[in-house]
């Protein structure tokens, strides 16, 4: 019979308890008081050691009525902010209970992920490997308000709100939902969504979509500015009809759907670099977005 040293046995037990603890952490949501309302529960990720949490709220659930479950313990959550487009919500948990959540996630980047790249469902556990499939910006022919990552998992897709990590243990996304008719695949939100929401909330007090005042044609392959509205942020920054957008905020774009995705990350009042092709000249412009009318 194989014997374990006290150190080895302690390590095994500690790791096992950590895994069980992580599995027991969920956020329970009340149903919205409207047609289609439903109760649900999601996983969550600790963002900071002061108890700030991020999760994804399922449709029909009330983001403002949430309780954190850690094993048998039920803890009240203070609602901070949520985003209707991504369904990401951020909460503050009681600071005296933060230690039970383990260490906060270290934020990575989803920008340079490539198809087939190994990913993981834990920052520390490498017993199973998931794989990046692609970045998805259209669904059934319609442009999504923001691009998501399609990820194949070694088992069934995790709960909404579960973290997805790169090989260095850095958080690169939050699971939004399983892919219909593909239980081992998920649509995962890039971690940059969380950063964008937090930046907007800190600066403006809430989350709003932005507007710069340009019109483009979705059916035209190249991202060409068709018109610029008078007195708009785009007009003030010097954008003109016929400009071809090359990059927004440092992210290269080559089609309409990529422009829509880049626009999701604009924050009202924050100057953003736009690189455009005008004739044969490449120009760098600074555009300061405004809150979109009606949002």
C-alpha positions in Angstrom: 0.0 0.0 0.0 1.4 3.4 -1.0 2.0 5.8 1.9 1.8 9.6 1.7 3.9 11.9 3.7 2.1 14.4 5.9 3.1 17.2 3.6 1.9 15.4 0.5 -1.4 14.3 2.1 -2.0 17.8 3.4 -1.4 19.2 -0.1 -3.8 16.7 -1.6 -6.5 17.4 1.0 -6.0 21.1 0.6 -6.3 21.0 -3.2 -9.4 18.8 -2.9 -11.0 21.2 -0.4 -10.2 24.1 -2.7 -11.8 22.4 -5.7 -14.9 21.5 -3.6 -15.1 25.0 -2.3 -14.9 26.5 -5.8 -17.7 24.3 -7.0 -19.9 25.3 -4.0 -19.7 29.0 -4.8 -22.8 30.2 -6.8 -25.0 33.2 -7.0 -28.7 32.6 -6.8 -31.1 35.0 -8.6 -34.8 35.6 -8.0 -37.1 35.6 -11.0 -38.0 38.9 -12.7 -41.5 40.0 -11.8 -42.6 39.8 -15.4 -43.6 37.3 -18.1 -40.8 34.8 -18.6 -39.2 35.5 -15.2 -37.3 32.6 -13.7 -35.0 31.8 -10.9 -31.5 30.7 -11.8 -28.0 30.4 -10.4 -24.6 31.2 -11.9 -21.0 30.7 -11.0 -18.9 33.7 -10.1 -15.3 35.1 -10.1 -13.7 37.1 -7.4 -12.2 40.2 -9.0 -10.5 41.9 -6.1 -9.5 40.9 -2.5 -12.1 43.5 -1.2 -14.9 41.2 -2.3 -15.9 42.4 -5.8 -17.5 39.6 -7.8 -18.4 39.2 -11.5 -21.0 36.8 -12.9 -23.4 36.4 -15.8 -27.1 36.6 -15.2 -29.4 34.4 -17.2 -32.4 35.8 -19.1 -35.5 36.1 -16.9 -33.6 36.5 -13.7 -33.4 39.7 -11.6 -29.8 40.9 -11.3 -30.7 43.2 -8.4 -32.0 40.3 -6.3 -28.9 38.0 -5.8 -27.5 35.9 -2.9 -24.1 34.3 -2.7 -24.1 30.7 -1.7 -20.8 29.2 -0.3 -21.6 25.7 0.7 -24.5 25.9 3.1 -23.9 29.6 3.8 -26.1 32.3 2.3 -24.7 35.8 2.0 -26.3 39.0 0.9 -24.8 40.8 -2.1 -24.7 44.5 -2.8 -25.6 45.2 -6.4 -23.0 47.4 -8.1 -23.8 47.4 -11.8 -25.0 45.2 -14.7 -24.8 45.4 -18.5 -27.9 44.4 -20.5 -26.0 43.5 -23.7 -23.4 41.1 -22.2 -25.5 40.2 -19.1 -22.5 40.6 -16.9 -23.2 41.8 -13.4 -20.9 43.0 -10.6 -21.5 42.7 -6.9 -19.9 43.5 -3.6 -19.9 40.6 -1.1 -19.5 41.1 2.7 -15.8 41.8 3.3 -15.6 39.5 6.3 -16.4 36.5 4.1 -14.0 37.2 1.3 -11.4 34.7 2.6 -13.8 31.9 1.8 -13.6 32.7 -1.9 -9.9 32.1 -2.2 -7.6 34.4 -4.2 -8.9 36.9 -6.7 -8.5 36.2 -10.4 -5.5 37.7 -12.3 -6.8 39.3 -15.4 -5.3 38.3 -18.7 -6.3 39.2 -22.3 -8.5 37.5 -24.9 -7.1 39.6 -27.8 -4.4 37.2 -29.1 -6.2 33.9 -28.6 -5.9 31.5 -31.6 -8.0 28.5 -32.7 -7.0 25.4 -30.9 -5.2 27.2 -28.1 -5.5 25.4 -24.7 -7.6 26.9 -22.0 -8.8 25.8 -18.6 -11.7 26.0 -16.3 -9.6 26.9 -13.3 -6.7 29.2 -12.6 -4.8 26.4 -10.9 -6.2 23.0 -11.9 -4.8 21.6 -15.2 -6.4 18.2 -15.0 -8.5 18.9 -18.1 -8.0 21.1 -21.1 -10.5 23.2 -23.0 -9.8 24.7 -26.5 -10.4 28.0 -28.1 -12.5 27.6 -31.3 -13.1 31.0 -32.8 -14.3 34.5 -32.1 -18.0 34.9 -33.1 -19.5 38.2 -34.1 -22.6 37.0 -36.0 -25.4 34.7 -35.2 -27.9 33.4 -37.8 -26.7 36.2 -40.1 -27.2 39.0 -37.6 -24.4 41.1 -36.2 -24.0 40.6 -32.4 -23.6 43.7 -30.2 -20.3 42.3 -29.1 -18.2 39.4 -30.2 -18.0 36.3 -28.0 -15.5 33.4 -27.9 -16.6 29.9 -28.8 -14.8 27.4 -26.5 -14.9 23.6 -26.6 -14.8 22.0 -23.1 -13.5 18.6 -22.1 -16.9 18.0 -20.3 -20.2 19.8 -20.4 -20.0 23.6 -20.7 -19.7 25.2 -17.2 -22.4 27.3 -15.6 -22.8 30.9 -16.8 -20.4 33.1 -14.9 -17.7 30.4 -14.7 -14.2 31.7 -15.4 -12.1 30.5 -18.4 -8.3 30.8 -18.0 -5.2 30.7 -20.2 -2.1 28.5 -19.7 -0.7 31.1 -17.2 -3.8 30.9 -15.0 -5.0 34.3 -16.1 -8.7 35.0 -16.5 -9.6 35.5 -20.2 -13.4 35.2 -20.1 -16.6 34.4 -18.4 -18.9 31.7 -19.8 -22.2 33.2 -21.0 -24.1 30.1 -22.1 -23.8 26.7 -23.6 -24.0 26.4 -27.4 -27.4 25.1 -28.4 -27.2 21.4 -29.4 -23.5 21.3 -28.4 -23.4 20.7 -24.6 -19.6 20.6 -24.5 -19.2 24.1 -26.1 -19.9 27.5 -24.7 -20.1 31.1 -25.8 -17.7 32.9 -23.5 -17.5 36.6 -23.0 -14.0 38.1 -23.4 -12.6 39.4 -20.0 -12.3 42.8 -21.6 -16.1 43.1 -21.2 -15.7 43.1 -17.4 -13.0 45.8 -17.7 -15.2 48.0 -19.9 -18.1 47.7 -17.5 -16.0 48.6 -14.5 -14.5 51.6 -16.3 -17.9 52.9 -17.3 -19.3 52.4 -13.8 -16.4 54.2 -12.1 -16.4 57.1 -14.6 -20.1 57.6 -15.3 -21.9 55.7 -12.5 -23.6 53.2 -14.8 -23.2 51.3 -18.1 -24.3 52.9 -21.4 -23.7 52.2 -25.0 -21.9 55.0 -26.9 -22.4 57.0 -30.0 -20.1 58.9 -32.2 -22.5 59.8 -35.1 -21.4 57.9 -38.2 -23.5 55.8 -40.5 -22.1 52.7 -42.2 -23.6 50.1 -44.6 -23.7 46.6 -43.1 -23.8 45.1 -46.6 -20.5 46.7 -47.7 -17.6 44.4 -46.8 -15.1 47.2 -46.2 -15.8 49.4 -43.1 -16.4 52.7 -45.0 -18.0 55.7 -43.3 -21.1 56.5 -45.4 -22.0 59.7 -43.6 -21.1 61.8 -40.5 -23.9 63.6 -38.6 -23.5 67.3 -37.9 -22.4 68.3 -34.4 -21.5 64.6 -33.6 -18.3 63.4 -31.8 -17.1 62.0 -35.1 -17.6 65.3 -36.9 -15.8 67.2 -34.1 -12.9 64.7 -34.4 -12.6 65.2 -38.1 -14.0 62.0 -39.5 -15.4 62.4 -43.1 -17.5 60.6 -45.6 -15.5 57.9 -47.4 -13.0 57.3 -44.6 -12.1 53.6 -44.2 -11.8 52.7 -40.6 -8.6 50.6 -40.0 -8.6 50.4 -36.2 -10.5 51.6 -33.1 -8.8 51.9 -29.8 -5.9 50.0 -31.1 -8.0 47.0 -32.3 -7.8 46.4 -36.0 -11.0 46.2 -37.9 -11.7 44.9 -41.4 -15.5 44.5 -41.6 -18.7 46.0 -40.3 -19.2 43.4 -37.5 -15.7 44.1 -36.1 -16.5 47.8 -36.0 -19.7 47.0 -34.0 -17.7 44.9 -31.6 -15.1 47.6 -31.2 -17.9 50.2 -30.5 -19.1 48.1 -27.6 -15.9 48.9 -25.7 -16.2 52.7 -26.2 -16.8 54.6 -22.9 -18.6 57.9 -22.8 -16.1 60.7 -22.2 -13.0 58.7 -22.8 -11.0 59.8 -26.0 -10.4 56.9 -28.3 -8.0 56.6 -31.2 -9.4 56.0 -34.6 -7.0 55.1 -37.5 -8.6 55.8 -40.9 -7.6 55.6 -44.5 -8.5 58.8 -46.4 -7.6 58.5 -50.0 -4.0 57.3 -49.8 -3.2 58.9 -46.5 -3.6 57.2 -43.1 -4.8 59.5 -40.4 -5.0 59.1 -36.6 -7.9 60.9 -35.0 -9.1 61.1 -31.4 -12.8 60.6 -30.9 -14.6 61.2 -27.6 -17.8 59.2 -27.6 -21.0 60.3 -26.0 -23.9 58.3 -24.4 -26.0 56.9 -27.2 -29.4 58.7 -27.5 -32.1 56.7 -25.8 -29.7 54.6 -23.7 
